[in-house]
């Protein structure tokens, strides 16, 4: 394996680690969201108070949705960035001729 191949493999592994980290961060957020909101709903149901558990559910749900959108865009945007980088490199190579 040449030095270039090792560098390329390391780069792919680093990108894969970042992608897995983003996905795991979102999944952990979903898990905590579900556990906490089920607990809040249970407490609200047991105490018999007027329904208040939907307020944190909707507020946090909005934050979770934004986190999901940002995660999706970041994972999809990687291909867009690579395409833009390739076009810029080609443009610079042609302008040097």
DALIN-V797633 format. One record per backbone hydrogen bond with DSSP energy under -0.5 kcal/mol. CO is the residue of the C=O (numbers start at 0). NH is the residue of the N-H. E is the energy in kcal/mol with one decimal. If there is no record, write none. Layout:
co=[CO/CO]
nh=[NH/NH]
e=[E/E]
This chain:
co=[1/2/3/4/5/6/7/8/9/10/11/12/13/14/15/16/17/18/19/20/21/22/23/24/25/26/27/28/29/30/31/32/33/34/35/36/37/38/39/40/41/42/43/51/51/52/53/54/55/56/57/58/59/60/61/62/63/64/65/66/67/68/69/70/71/72/73/75/75/76/77/78/79/80/81/82/83/84/85/86/87/88/89/90/91/92/93]
nh=[5/6/7/8/9/10/11/12/13/14/15/16/17/18/19/20/21/22/23/24/25/26/27/28/29/30/31/32/33/34/35/36/37/38/39/40/41/42/43/44/45/46/47/54/55/56/57/58/59/60/61/62/63/64/65/66/67/68/69/70/71/72/73/74/75/76/77/78/79/80/81/82/83/84/85/86/87/88/89/90/91/92/93/94/95/96/96]
e=[-2.0/-2.3/-2.5/-2.7/-2.7/-2.3/-2.3/-2.8/-2.7/-2.4/-2.7/-2.5/-2.2/-2.4/-2.7/-2.4/-2.3/-2.3/-2.9/-2.4/-2.0/-2.5/-2.7/-1.9/-2.4/-2.4/-2.6/-2.4/-2.5/-2.5/-2.7/-2.3/-2.3/-2.1/-2.7/-2.3/-2.4/-2.7/-2.6/-2.5/-2.5/-2.3/-1.0/-1.4/-0.6/-1.3/-2.6/-2.4/-2.7/-1.9/-2.0/-1.7/-2.8/-2.5/-2.3/-2.3/-2.5/-2.4/-2.7/-2.5/-2.6/-2.7/-2.5/-2.3/-2.5/-3.2/-0.7/-0.9/-0.8/-2.7/-2.0/-2.1/-2.5/-2.6/-2.4/-2.1/-2.4/-2.5/-2.3/-2.5/-2.7/-2.4/-2.2/-2.0/-1.2/-0.5/-0.7]
